[in-house]
Amino acid sequence: MLSDNDRDLEIRDLQTAVVAMREALEAAQRVAQDRLQSAVAQASAEAEQLKAAITALRAELEAQRQRHLEAMQEQRQLAADEARQLQATIQAIRAELEARSR
């Protein structure tokens, strides 16, 4: 049988152990929370970088599309100009041939 003094010591030891375990648990929870916050911050930063990259790529794609449309328009214009020049040449040759055949 334990004396009152021994029981008091055992209770104090148990209380000390409980306090130490609670502090260890709280410290572990703080470490886990810090790690979680760090991971969330890193993921958020990566997401922002990806969004910026996507925005830049979309802008470049749109610029390329616009340059392509402008180049196509220019080619159409050149082709139309050439067709008009050829048509004018044909008209001139016809007129010359008609004039010679009279």
C-alpha positions, 0 to 999 in steps of 0.5 A: 500500500502506498503512503499518502506522500507516495501517492501525492508524488505519483500524482504529481509525476503523472500530472507532470507527464500529462503537462509534458505530453500536452506541450509535446502534442501542442508543439507537434501541432504547431510544427504540422500547422507551420508545414501546412501553411508553408505548403499552401503558400508554396502551392499558391505561389506555383499556381500564380506562376502557372497563371502568369505563364498561361496568360503570357502564352495566351497573349503570344498565341493571340499575337501570332494569330494576329500576325498570321491573319495580317500575313494572309491579308497581305498575301490576298492583297498581293494576289489580287493586285497581281490578278489585276495586273495580269488582267490589265496585261491581257486587256492590253494584249487583246487591244493590241491584237485587235488593232493589228487585225484591223 
